[in-house]
């Protein structure tokens, strides 16, 4: 009588390697997509940062589930290795035990198949979690975008109202104030917008208003003014220019950077507006 077709060690290992590699590839791809989407969420305000922390918590839960899944796969691999070695030893000891060994192999194969099915189900749950987390982050990003715009408009409104009442900046009086100067010169291929503008007989003050002033904003503002303003508004080519940057909060070295550029720093709150013009420079 011919022996039934044997399930060899190599066949068992091939089944596991193929399944494990596919799972690892799928999991890696899912994780990379989740991390890429997470990175897009920008924490633009104190309330936004709180919500972003919630997204990070969800991401940590995902990492935890992913680790648990990998640990499960590792334990499965170790189990297969030990089982295959046990099968090989039993076959070498006595051919008479072949039938028992064959039965054991069948049961082991079924067990492995069950574990594979369980791992597939776990992966599906993880994938569903990633999809839900991604959707949550996307919704949060949309909310934060609207919130950031609203906060920026509030800062500009508070600053404009203060300057409109005082008509003074850095000890210099101005007779006119305007906002949202936006000019796009197609011939020059140049576009710029200036939030608040103060004018007198020989001086123009340009104010940049933000909810949160970040590192590097001062340098960008100076570059925009020096390279574009007088070209877009040649009427003021011979005017002196003062710069101011106002915000409801300031990041890191943003205040120091503004003062080094000779920009008037303006701290805005719902209660008061403070001006710091000690390092004021005429452009």
BELQUIBEL-V561334 format. One record per residue. N is the residue number from 1. RES is the residue in one letter. SS is DSSP state (2 for helix, 1 for strand, 0 for the rest). D_CENTER is the distance of its C-alpha to the mean C-alpha in Angstrom with 1 decimal. Layout:
n->N res->RES ss->SS d_center->D_CENTER
n->N res->RES ss->SS d_center->D_CENTER
This chain:
n->1 res->X ss->0 d_center->67.1
n->2 res->X ss->0 d_center->63.9
n->3 res->X ss->0 d_center->61.0
n->4 res->X ss->0 d_center->57.9
n->5 res->X ss->0 d_center->55.0
n->6 res->X ss->0 d_center->53.3
n->7 res->X ss->0 d_center->49.5
n->8 res->X ss->0 d_center->49.0
n->9 res->X ss->2 d_center->46.6
n->10 res->X ss->2 d_center->45.0
n->11 res->X ss->2 d_center->44.5
n->12 res->X ss->2 d_center->42.8
n->13 res->X ss->2 d_center->40.5
n->14 res->X ss->2 d_center->39.7
n->15 res->X ss->2 d_center->38.8
n->16 res->X ss->2 d_center->36.4
n->17 res->X ss->2 d_center->34.8
n->18 res->X ss->2 d_center->34.3
n->19 res->X ss->2 d_center->32.7
n->20 res->X ss->2 d_center->30.6
n->21 res->X ss->2 d_center->29.3
n->22 res->X ss->2 d_center->28.4
n->23 res->X ss->2 d_center->26.6
n->24 res->X ss->2 d_center->24.7
n->25 res->X ss->2 d_center->23.7
n->26 res->X ss->2 d_center->22.6
n->27 res->X ss->2 d_center->20.7
n->28 res->X ss->2 d_center->19.0
n->29 res->X ss->2 d_center->18.1
n->30 res->X ss->2 d_center->16.8
n->31 res->X ss->2 d_center->14.7
n->32 res->X ss->2 d_center->13.3
n->33 res->X ss->2 d_center->12.5
n->34 res->X ss->2 d_center->10.9
n->35 res->X ss->2 d_center->8.7
n->36 res->X ss->2 d_center->7.8
n->37 res->X ss->2 d_center->7.0
n->38 res->X ss->2 d_center->5.1
n->39 res->X ss->2 d_center->2.7
n->40 res->X ss->0 d_center->3.2
n->41 res->X ss->0 d_center->3.5
n->42 res->X ss->0 d_center->5.0
n->43 res->X ss->0 d_center->7.8
n->44 res->X ss->0 d_center->10.7
n->45 res->X ss->0 d_center->13.7
n->46 res->X ss->2 d_center->15.4
n->47 res->X ss->2 d_center->15.6
n->48 res->X ss->2 d_center->12.0
n->49 res->X ss->2 d_center->11.1
n->50 res->X ss->2 d_center->13.8
n->51 res->X ss->2 d_center->12.4
n->52 res->X ss->2 d_center->9.0
n->53 res->X ss->2 d_center->11.4
n->54 res->X ss->2 d_center->13.1
n->55 res->X ss->2 d_center->10.4
n->56 res->X ss->2 d_center->10.2
n->57 res->X ss->2 d_center->14.0
n->58 res->X ss->2 d_center->14.1
n->59 res->X ss->2 d_center->12.2
n->60 res->X ss->2 d_center->14.9
n->61 res->X ss->2 d_center->17.5
n->62 res->X ss->2 d_center->16.6
n->63 res->X ss->2 d_center->16.9
n->64 res->X ss->2 d_center->20.1
n->65 res->X ss->2 d_center->21.5
n->66 res->X ss->2 d_center->20.7
n->67 res->X ss->2 d_center->22.5
n->68 res->X ss->2 d_center->25.3
n->69 res->X ss->2 d_center->25.7
n->70 res->X ss->2 d_center->25.9
n->71 res->X ss->2 d_center->28.4
n->72 res->X ss->2 d_center->30.4
n->73 res->X ss->2 d_center->30.5
n->74 res->X ss->2 d_center->31.6
n->75 res->X ss->2 d_center->34.3
n->76 res->X ss->2 d_center->35.4
n->77 res->X ss->2 d_center->35.8
n->78 res->X ss->2 d_center->37.9
n->79 res->X ss->2 d_center->40.0
n->80 res->X ss->2 d_center->40.7
n->81 res->X ss->2 d_center->41.7
n->82 res->X ss->2 d_center->44.1
n->83 res->X ss->2 d_center->45.5
n->84 res->X ss->2 d_center->46.2
n->85 res->X ss->2 d_center->47.9
n->86 res->X ss->2 d_center->50.0
n->87 res->X ss->2 d_center->51.1
n->88 res->X ss->2 d_center->52.2
n->89 res->X ss->2 d_center->54.2
n->90 res->X ss->2 d_center->55.9
n->91 res->X ss->2 d_center->56.9
n->92 res->X ss->2 d_center->58.4
n->93 res->X ss->2 d_center->60.4
n->94 res->X ss->0 d_center->62.4
n->95 res->X ss->2 d_center->62.4
n->96 res->X ss->2 d_center->64.0
n->97 res->X ss->2 d_center->60.7
n->98 res->X ss->2 d_center->59.1
n->99 res->X ss->2 d_center->59.2
n->100 res->X ss->2 d_center->57.6
n->101 res->X ss->2 d_center->55.0
n->102 res->X ss->2 d_center->54.4
n->103 res->X ss->2 d_center->54.0
n->104 res->X ss->2 d_center->51.6
n->105 res->X ss->2 d_center->49.6
n->106 res->X ss->2 d_center->49.5
n->107 res->X ss->2 d_center->48.3
n->108 res->X ss->2 d_center->45.7
n->109 res->X ss->2 d_center->44.5
n->110 res->X ss->2 d_center->44.2
n->111 res->X ss->2 d_center->42.3
n->112 res->X ss->2 d_center->39.9
n->113 res->X ss->2 d_center->39.5
n->114 res->X ss->2 d_center->38.9
n->115 res->X ss->2 d_center->36.2
n->116 res->X ss->2 d_center->34.6
n->117 res->X ss->2 d_center->34.7
n->118 res->X ss->2 d_center->33.2
n->119 res->X ss->2 d_center->30.3
n->120 res->X ss->2 d_center->29.8
n->121 res->X ss->2 d_center->29.7
n->122 res->X ss->2 d_center->27.2
n->123 res->X ss->2 d_center->24.9
n->124 res->X ss->2 d_center->25.3
n->125 res->X ss->2 d_center->24.3
n->126 res->X ss->2 d_center->21.2
n->127 res->X ss->2 d_center->20.3
n->128 res->X ss->2 d_center->21.0
n->129 res->X ss->2 d_center->18.7
n->130 res->X ss->2 d_center->15.8
n->131 res->X ss->2 d_center->16.7
n->132 res->X ss->2 d_center->16.9
n->133 res->X ss->2 d_center->13.6
n->134 res->X ss->2 d_center->11.9
n->135 res->X ss->2 d_center->14.1
n->136 res->X ss->2 d_center->13.3
n->137 res->X ss->2 d_center->9.6
n->138 res->X ss->2 d_center->10.7
n->139 res->X ss->2 d_center->13.3
n->140 res->X ss->2 d_center->11.3
n->141 res->X ss->2 d_center->9.2
n->142 res->X ss->2 d_center->12.7
n->143 res->X ss->2 d_center->14.1
n->144 res->X ss->2 d_center->11.8
n->145 res->X ss->2 d_center->12.6
n->146 res->X ss->2 d_center->16.2
n->147 res->X ss->2 d_center->16.2
n->148 res->X ss->2 d_center->14.9
n->149 res->X ss->2 d_center->17.7
n->150 res->X ss->2 d_center->20.2
n->151 res->X ss->2 d_center->19.6
n->152 res->X ss->2 d_center->20.0
n->153 res->X ss->2 d_center->23.1
n->154 res->X ss->2 d_center->24.5
n->155 res->X ss->2 d_center->24.2
n->156 res->X ss->2 d_center->25.9
n->157 res->X ss->2 d_center->28.6
n->158 res->X ss->2 d_center->29.4
n->159 res->X ss->2 d_center->29.7
n->160 res->X ss->2 d_center->31.8
n->161 res->X ss->2 d_center->34.1
n->162 res->X ss->2 d_center->34.7
n->163 res->X ss->2 d_center->35.6
n->164 res->X ss->2 d_center->37.7
n->165 res->X ss->2 d_center->39.8
n->166 res->X ss->2 d_center->40.3
n->167 res->X ss->0 d_center->40.3
n->168 res->X ss->1 d_center->40.0
n->169 res->X ss->1 d_center->37.5
n->170 res->X ss->0 d_center->38.3
n->171 res->X ss->0 d_center->41.9
n->172 res->X ss->1 d_center->42.3
n->173 res->X ss->1 d_center->43.5
n->174 res->X ss->0 d_center->42.2
n->175 res->X ss->0 d_center->44.1
n->176 res->X ss->1 d_center->41.4
n->177 res->X ss->1 d_center->37.8
n->178 res->X ss->1 d_center->35.5
n->179 res->X ss->1 d_center->31.9
n->180 res->X ss->1 d_center->29.5
n->181 res->X ss->1 d_center->31.4
n->182 res->X ss->1 d_center->29.9
n->183 res->X ss->1 d_center->31.7
n->184 res->X ss->1 d_center->31.2
n->185 res->X ss->1 d_center->34.0
n->186 res->X ss->0 d_center->34.3
n->187 res->X ss->0 d_center->37.1
n->188 res->X ss->0 d_center->35.0
n->189 res->X ss->0 d_center->31.9
n->190 res->X ss->1 d_center->30.2
n->191 res->X ss->1 d_center->28.2
n->192 res->X ss->1 d_center->27.2
n->193 res->X ss->1 d_center->26.8
n->194 res->X ss->1 d_center->28.0
n->195 res->X ss->1 d_center->27.3
n->196 res->X ss->1 d_center->30.6
n->197 res->X ss->1 d_center->33.7
n->198 res->X ss->1 d_center->36.9
n->199 res->X ss->1 d_center->40.1
n->200 res->X ss->0 d_center->43.6
n->201 res->X ss->0 d_center->46.4
n->202 res->X ss->0 d_center->44.9
n->203 res->X ss->1 d_center->41.3
n->204 res->X ss->1 d_center->38.0
n->205 res->X ss->1 d_center->35.1
n->206 res->X ss->1 d_center->31.6
n->207 res->X ss->1 d_center->29.0
n->208 res->X ss->1 d_center->25.2
n->209 res->X ss->1 d_center->23.9
n->210 res->X ss->1 d_center->20.3
n->211 res->X ss->1 d_center->19.0
n->212 res->X ss->1 d_center->17.2
n->213 res->X ss->1 d_center->18.4
n->214 res->X ss->0 d_center->16.1
n->215 res->X ss->0 d_center->17.4
n->216 res->X ss->0 d_center->18.7
n->217 res->X ss->2 d_center->19.4
n->218 res->X ss->2 d_center->23.1
n->219 res->X ss->2 d_center->23.5
n->220 res->X ss->2 d_center->22.0
n->221 res->X ss->2 d_center->24.3
n->222 res->X ss->2 d_center->27.3
n->223 res->X ss->2 d_center->26.8
n->224 res->X ss->2 d_center->26.6
n->225 res->X ss->2 d_center->29.8
n->226 res->X ss->2 d_center->31.8
n->227 res->X ss->2 d_center->31.2
n->228 res->X ss->2 d_center->31.3
n->229 res->X ss->2 d_center->33.0
n->230 res->X ss->2 d_center->36.6
n->231 res->X ss->2 d_center->36.4
n->232 res->X ss->2 d_center->35.1
n->233 res->X ss->0 d_center->37.4
n->234 res->X ss->2 d_center->40.5
n->235 res->X ss->2 d_center->42.5
n->236 res->X ss->2 d_center->40.9
n->237 res->X ss->0 d_center->41.4
n->238 res->X ss->0 d_center->43.8
n->239 res->X ss->0 d_center->42.0
n->240 res->X ss->1 d_center->40.5
n->241 res->X ss->1 d_center->36.8
n->242 res->X ss->1 d_center->35.1
n->243 res->X ss->1 d_center->31.4
n->244 res->X ss->1 d_center->29.6
n->245 res->X ss->1 d_center->25.9
n->246 res->X ss->1 d_center->25.3
n->247 res->X ss->1 d_center->22.6
n->248 res->X ss->1 d_center->22.4
n->249 res->X ss->1 d_center->20.4
n->250 res->X ss->1 d_center->19.9
n->251 res->X ss->0 d_center->17.4
n->252 res->X ss->0 d_center->19.0
n->253 res->X ss->0 d_center->21.6
n->254 res->X ss->2 d_center->21.1
n->255 res->X ss->2 d_center->24.6
n->256 res->X ss->2 d_center->26.3
n->257 res->X ss->2 d_center->24.9
n->258 res->X ss->2 d_center->26.3
n->259 res->X ss->2 d_center->29.6
n->260 res->X ss->2 d_center->30.0
n->261 res->X ss->0 d_center->29.7
n->262 res->X ss->0 d_center->32.3
n->263 res->X ss->0 d_center->30.1
n->264 res->X ss->1 d_center->31.2
n->265 res->X ss->1 d_center->28.6
n->266 res->X ss->1 d_center->28.6
n->267 res->X ss->1 d_center->27.2
n->268 res->X ss->1 d_center->27.0
n->269 res->X ss->0 d_center->27.5
n->270 res->X ss->0 d_center->29.3
n->271 res->X ss->0 d_center->32.2
n->272 res->X ss->0 d_center->32.7
n->273 res->X ss->1 d_center->31.7
n->274 res->X ss->1 d_center->32.3
n->275 res->X ss->1 d_center->33.0
n->276 res->X ss->1 d_center->33.1
n->277 res->X ss->0 d_center->35.0
n->278 res->X ss->0 d_center->36.6
n->279 res->X ss->0 d_center->35.0
n->280 res->X ss->0 d_center->35.5
n->281 res->X ss->0 d_center->36.2
n->282 res->X ss->0 d_center->37.9
n->283 res->X ss->0 d_center->36.5
